[in-house]
C-alpha cells in the first residue's frame, strides 16, 4: 500500500505549514508535490505565505509552484 501511495501526486492545500510539509515530504517525493489551495475556503495568498515560511530551497519551491505541474500537464508550457 505504501508503495502505491508514493506514486500519487499531492497538493499543498492541507499541508502548507512547515510541520505538514515535512510529513508530506517523507510520504511523497518532491516531484509529486504541487502547489494547491482550498479556495474559496482558504485564500491562495495564505497558501503562498505559509509555503514561504517553509525552509525550501529555491529549486524545491519552483518545482512545487510550477515545474511539477508542467510535468503532469505539458501543454501548459506554451
N, C-alpha and C positions, 0 to 999 in steps of 0.2 A: 504494500500500500504506500509506504513512504517513497519508494522509487517512482511511483506514478504521480504522487503529489509534487515531486521535484520537477516534473515535466510541465506542470501548469504555469500559466502566467498570473501574476498578482499585481494589483494596483495599490497605490499608497493611500487610498481613501480612508481606510481604517487603521493605517499603520504609519502615520506621518510623524509620530513623536519619536524621539531618539530610542527609548526602550522598545517600542513596537517595531521600528525599523531594524534594530539589532536582532530581534527574534525572527523577523521576516528574512533577513539575510542569512540566517542559519538554515531556514527552511527552503529557500529558493536561491538559485544562482542569480547574480546581479542581472544577467541578460534576460531574466524572466520577470523583472520588476519594472512597472511602468507608472508614470505619474497618473493619479486619478483623484477625483473629488467626490463628495457625496452631495453635489449640487442638486437641488437648491437648499438642502438642509444645512450644508456647510459651504460657505463661500470659497471659491478657488483660492483667493488671496490667503486664506487661513492655511490651506494645504501648502502653499508656496512658502509661507512664513515658517511653518513647522519643519518642512524639509530643510530650510535654511539653517535651522538650529542643529541639524544632524551633522556629525563630523564626516562628511563625504568628500572625497576628492573631486576636483573639477570634472575629471573624466567620468567618474561614477554618477555625478549629478547630471551630466549631459546625456549619459546613457538612459537614466531613469526619465529625464524630461523629454527626450526626443528619439535618440538613436534606437532604443529597443522597440519603440512603436514603429519606426520606419522599417525595421527588420520584419515585423509582422504584416505591415501594410506598405509594401514598397512603392505602390503607385502614388503615395503621398509625397514622395521625394521630389517630384517635379514641381 
